[in-house]
Amino acid sequence: MALLDIKDLKVSFFTERGEISALGGVSLSLESGKVLGIVGESGSGKSVTAYSVLGLLPKGGRIIEGSVKFMGEELVGADRTLLNRIRGNRISMIFQDPMTSLNPTLRIGKQITESILLHTDASPKEAKVRATEMLRSVGIRAPEERMNQYPHELSGGMRQRVMIAMALVCEPELLIADEPTTALDVTVAAEILDLLKKLGRKMGMAIMMITHDLGTVAELCDEVAVMYGGRICERGRTEDIFYSPCHEYTKALLRSVPTADKRERLIPIGGAPIDISQGIRGCPFAPRCEKAMHVCLMEFPREISVDGIHSAACYEYERRLVLGSGEENEGSNN
């Protein structure tokens, strides 16, 4: 049984302009101890998927259809008591911006011990010791001193480490990391990713890594789901996505990533990101796809399994299979 199993998840936002579909039927699963990367451009539905799991959709957002099961327990429609018991305890989340996620009026120690006191039987003294040790384990020096400081007194990298400590202090089974290295310099970002990798292995927890950075995916993830326009375009093992991509959007993403070969020209994705408020009838990437056919604009393609783990929803890939042309999947440099 998968640790997390999402099936046909559909989410809409109800605004003054009417209903806007943010997720058009997302399905994915994650096993214990594995790292799943969800990658795609801004607005593709990555964060909405994560917030749906935790029941934290912003005002106006609503799950219209679908299922989200954690250890076999349905979370869609679950009462607040169940969600409060799971959030911050069995499922934790690292949010994008630690400066806005941390409470500026509370000391660091207060914010970390709050979760311990809520979800465990630890005394305030025990919670303080546990929080201090957690700060030390995420690489913060002089944790006793940091416990008494406010968020604004820490650097961006230290605040991000505090967020990681808060998320892991109750030893969750699933960690959702939403762009955990946003606004950090390259060196600090690399340290944060390395820290997540080590702690994940040490604690045996699963990680859902939400990012637009394919370098992060290559470094950390076992499997990848590529999203665009509120849909899963392709999913599979990390090596499948990087070396045998099937969906045209996945190929376009890979072509736009810088490589070590400075002579190689980057190929940007043409056109503009899709406006989901206009409604999506077919494949959301079709207006920007060089190989789009009429059917691509009319109906979303069915998901086709490549080998049981690797799958893609792309009419061009399906066309090649039907024709049996013998064409090999284009690599990231084609």
HELIX and SHEET records of a PDB file:
HELIX    1   1 LYS A   46  LEU A   54  1                                   9    
HELIX    2   2 ARG A   80  ILE A   86  1                                   7    
HELIX    3   3 PRO A   98  SER A  101  1                                   4    
HELIX    4   4 ILE A  108  HIS A  119  1                                  12    
HELIX    5   5 PRO A  124  SER A  137  1                                  14    
HELIX    6   6 PRO A  143  ARG A  146  1                                   4    
HELIX    7   7 PRO A  151  GLU A  153  5                                   3    
HELIX    8   8 GLY A  156  LEU A  168  1                                  13    
HELIX    9   9 VAL A  186  MET A  203  1                                  18    
HELIX   10  10 LEU A  214  LEU A  220  1                                   7    
HELIX   11  11 THR A  238  TYR A  243  1                                   6    
HELIX   12  12 GLU A  248  ARG A  255  1                                   8    
HELIX   13  13 ILE A  276  GLN A  278  5                                   3    
HELIX   14  14 ALA A  286  ARG A  288  5                                   3    
HELIX   15  15 HIS A  294  MET A  298  1                                   5    
HELIX   16  16 TYR A  315  LEU A  323  1                                   9    
SHEET    1   A 4 GLY A  18  LEU A  30  0                                        
SHEET    2   A 4 LEU A   4  THR A  15 -1                                        
SHEET    3   A 4 GLY A  61  PHE A  70 -1                                        
SHEET    4   A 4 GLU A  73  GLU A  74 -1                                        
SHEET    1   B 8 ILE A  91  ILE A  94  0                                        
SHEET    2   B 8 LEU A 174  ASP A 178  1                                        
SHEET    3   B 8 ALA A 206  THR A 211  1                                        
SHEET    4   B 8 VAL A  35  VAL A  39  1                                        
SHEET    5   B 8 GLU A 223  TYR A 228  1                                        
SHEET    6   B 8 ARG A 231  ARG A 237 -1                                        
SHEET    7   B 8 SER A 311  ALA A 312 -1                                        
SHEET    8   B 8 ILE A 304  SER A 305 -1                                        
END                                                                             
